[in-house]
Amino acid sequence: MINKLVFFLAALLLLTSHPLPAAVTANGQALEHVSLQLKYFHQFQFAGYYADEGLDVEIKERRPGQDYVQQILSGQTDYGIGDSGIVAHYAKGKALVALAAVFQHDALVLYSKQSSGIISPYEIAGKLVMYDAVGENNAPIRALLAEAGLNESRYMPVAESFDIEDLIQDKVDVMSGYLTDKPFEFQQRGIKVNIINPQNYGIDFYGDLLFTSRKELQQHPGRAERFKRASLKGWQYALNHPEEIIQLILNEYHSKRTAEQLRFEAAETRKLIMPDTVPLGRIETKRLRRVAETYTSLKLAPAISDEQLAGFVHTSAPTLDLSIAEHNWLAQHPAIRVGIDRNFPPYEWIDQDGNYVGMVAEHLRLIEKKLGVQFELIQDKSWYEILEMAKRGELDMIAAATETPERLQYLNFSAPYVSAPVIIIGDDRLGYIGSLNLLAGQKIAVVKGYFIHELLARQYPRIETVAVDSINEALALVEQGDVNAYIGDAASASFIIKQQGFLNLRFAGQSGYQNQLQFAVGKQHPELLSILQKALNSISPNQRESLINRWMGLKVNPGVSIETLVKYASVTLLILLFFSYWVFRLRKEIKARRRSEADLALLYRNMSLGLALHEVIRDTNGQIVDSRILMVNPAFESIAGIKAIQCVGKRANRLQLPHLGDCIQHFADIETQHKPAHFEIHSPEQQRWLAVDAYQAGHNRFVALLQDISQRKLDELALKASEERLRVSQYYGGVGTWEFDLLNNRQIWSEIVTNGLGFPKAENPKWAHFLATICKEDRPLVIDSLRKHLKYGAKYDVEYRINVTGKKCWMRSVGQVERNENGKPKRMLGIVQDISERKHAEEKLKLSARVFSDAHEGIMITDADARILDVNAAFSEMTGFSHDEVIGKNPSLLKSNRQEPGFYVAMWKALRKEGHWQGEIWNRHKNNEVYAQLLTISALFDESGAIINYIGLFSDITERKQQQELLEHMAHFDPLTSLPNRTLFSDRFNQAIAHTKRSGGLLAICYLDLDGFKPVNDTFGHAVGDELLIEVAKRIKSNLRECDTVCRLGGDEFALLLQDLQSRQQCEDTLTRIHAALAEPFNLHAHPVWIGASCGVTLYPLDDVAPYTLLRHADQAMYQAKHAGRNCYRVYLDLLEQGVFPHDTQHLAETE
């Protein structure tokens, strides 16, 4: 059974605002009995708020097979709940009305098991589909299937059982259900399902619609509003108190559902109702349009217009919603001073009895009632005086005024509530005037202070205006020939002409302007303007239209009394009879002419075609070179995108409207050929097309009728483009279509099948031709797939190889059988596609997967943001991290911190610039051991050059690095003392010489030999001797600076480099400390040992010879220290000064 929305709907039953007797209101009055028909078998509705509205509601559950819509139409039930499908009944002429939409999105979806492979409506063909087919309680499902091109002949409908067991046990392939409960039920059963939601395919219908019949609205006015209010209040309460409703359902009604399930339904229901985004109950007709179109396309309902569809939604009369400030203003102004025009029929005037009448007067009386105020009318002033009072702030408002730039300086205006065209009135002498510009130099009567008076003075200064106090005076001047014409409001002019019997006056042309009447309010009262606008909006369109039509069609007294004429009948009866007959005929003709003109004007205003009347302009040779626009209708303004005021009277070629210029080119052909022309105009810049019908309407007059056909043209272009894209996509995508006539063993192949895919061409291809093309080893597979599809309904989706020009190509065929009314297969339709590249790609992918998984090097793949996507087994073996531990992480988790931050900056810079990086890096194992890697990182780019992935390939080189470091240490350091050896000393010697040259200091080169080392070695053995050498090295180093160097040359000989010396004394002080340190006893294996040292030194650049010679000089000075008694040092330069060494000996040494 459908238990949709048990949570909220049960709440709606139980929430009673206060206890009342079953059929009595709070004030003791009897409740009205109404009934509500549900569309579900178990659903609850709210009773408490119904009682507050004076209603006693009987709730009727739906019985299986019952058409709940028919219950409403037959009068057996007053109200109902249905889905969007009730639009189909309305389209068929059923008198239904929608009151409110509770669910903004329909919860009805389709479910299939994930194991079925049915993930969209396109896989439903040929499947068993279970959904509710009674009535139209299935709008989104029908629309979804129609969108996929599926009618009931292409799938097998099954009657709805509302039991998920049917899907679980594979009795059906697809079932309908609601999002509010079914996902929870499937989850509890452990069944993984696919949800095919119509919303994902652009089908977004309303869910529960509250509706009734037109008969209910007519027989019980206002009751539908009360019922709707009560229903929505109940829903709102349930939405605001979900946990309270859950406990109510569990405790009071002992529901079999758990609290967890009810909470799930509550959350899902709220998503569908959207109370935080959309006002509860809102219905928009544009969303119902898709429903109507769906049922029309399914031939289940006739098409309906937008106007008809709007009539389906019941709208309440608008109400005033005044702010606190607006209420305060009204309280402070119980009487509002209103300026009126006392002589402006049929809008407003003071009649012969002194009453204020007219359509504006009726608007004021309606608003007076709505606001509860009194309008104090200023009746004894002319219109010009009324405006002057408004300027001085002596009025609160003006009842009917037209907005102008001058008036905006002291008045604010509401939206227009009635309008009429401003026209030109003349007599037979004037003829037709198509533009105000043609009245230049003419005397024109206007009413003083009317907006047209201001407009002519501002924009048409060449027109000579004669300002009078009333329309009556202005038309009298025209009748008497004192002025050429009158310009003013069409309705008021027509009224006065009929009333006064100005029989010689007639319509002479359009001005291009509209007299739009608005409430005008002094700028000191902004609250009043807002109040008046809200009051205007509260008048229903039907009421306003009825009011305006009543006054526009007002019959007036023509001013000629038959009784008066009869008084004089005794004088000349024959003359009077003749005159009366002549007047009768004349008035009849005038009335007929005016009725014709009115019909023409109505057609002119309301026609959908844009109409423009042109007066052509010719050159000296009589050729048409331009035209002047005399008149346009509202449709022309809309199509051309230009107002009448901007184009009437203007030359077409100066308006920068391409279609007008194109029309002019055709006027000459129309005049020459004496027949209308039809042509189309295209504006590429705007992507617009116009269809134009033009004809000649008199001498130099041409009419152009415009129709915007842009959408039709765009649709045609889109269709052509779509067809071309389909053809191209089939060709380049290698997709062909085929049809297999099973009854006649005949196949039909599209062009691409033979020309593009390589299937053999045959005049009448049969099944045997198709099989002959397939490789022999694949034929049984194709035959078996077809057999299973035809016999068991298995999917026909088979891959096979064919022989094409000596090579084998992979093909994929997908098809669906169609059966006759007896279920016998009659034909198959399908597609065939070349999948050779896909197959080759799959082979490459398999090979790549093997390489990735079996490689001995660690491999890591990241995205462009360096998040790890995949690693291989070798990665886990080398790093200690498993695959799951690193996915989604940053490679920095391996960082050992042995590299400086600049190392990584340089690495990423090279990666982005070169696209790859290779080098050695120290990383950390999961067990915190640090190891060395030889790492190569490569960036992968997409077609636009953007990086999409990084691939890292690395191997463990820790052991190799350790061996390399050991070899490097052995090559440059003494293995016993860890002091630099001769090789490293030579390198540092050269560096020290270069540094000294740059810095300008002194460099001391010392040669040190131990005194007494051999006896210690002979007495205590070599182990003690080695220990002594180690201690000697430590004492020497402890007396040197960081920039100095000491190395062991071999045996007990050492060499020292003292850099950045500022004096000789600094050198001698260092040597003194070293000698003193070495003279201290050494404790070796509990034996104190005393030794000394002899040292020779020379100073560079004072001794400016080659590095080798400098060391030789230091060695010679050391031997002199030995001869001097040991345990001392000698400076080579001193010995040279003393003549110990001859100078030629020095040169000889340099030569060596």
Order of alpha helices (4+ residues) and beta strands (2+ residues): alpha-beta-alpha-beta-alpha-beta-alpha-beta-beta-beta-alpha-beta-alpha-beta-alpha-beta-beta-alpha-alpha-alpha-alpha-alpha-alpha-alpha-beta-beta-beta-beta-alpha-beta-alpha-beta-beta-beta-beta-alpha-beta-alpha-beta-alpha-beta-alpha-alpha-alpha-alpha-beta-beta-alpha-alpha-alpha-beta-beta-beta-alpha-beta-beta-alpha-alpha-alpha-beta-beta-beta-alpha-beta-beta-alpha-alpha-alpha-beta-beta-beta-alpha-alpha-beta-alpha-alpha-beta-beta-alpha-beta-beta-beta-alpha-beta-alpha-alpha
